[in-house]
Amino acid sequence: MKTRLILICLLLLTTACGFHLRGSQISKFDINNLYINPSSAPRLTKEVKSQLAGSGGSLASSVDSASYIITLKEERFEKSVLSVSADTGKVQEFQIVLTAKMDAAHPDGRSIVENDRVRVTNNFTFDENAVLGKFSEEGVLEDDLIRSAANKVLRRLQALLPASK
């Protein structure tokens, strides 16, 4: 009985302090009829479309029916050495950076933003004894960077574009 009471008190204290889980997506995207150009950023474009659909936004089927035209381009992953072992001189950590650019325009061609850079990074340790596992971890991290960049794109669009009525 006492443990149940303590658990209830802890739960009440946790909710009272304002704690809440961080969301993985934008909760409500209030801009509709976005047209996303097929571009040189295929993975990012696919993820933006997926997150847009999941957050209540809608895609236009053509440029003519769009409220805004979005172009994602120059999706690029770069991997660089972050740290090296002082004893062996071998790599211990890598940093993966995803950069892309975004354009937003009205259907009549008036630009809202051009070449707005989207950049997200992540670090991971490297173990030469588990090379195959680290390569698969790198793939998972790239997918996570794509999700983060797509979320960043949608947040920027929500800040730049007026809401649809």
Secondary structure, 3 states (H helix, E strand, C coil): CHHHHHHHHHHHHHHHCCCCCCCCCCCCCCCCCEEECCCCCHHHHHHHHHHHHHCCCCECCCCCCCCEEEEEEEEEEEEEEEEECCCCCCEEEEEEEEEEEEEEECCCCCEEEEEEEEEEEEEEECCHHHHHHHHHHHHHHHHHHHHHHHHHHHHHHHHHCCCCC
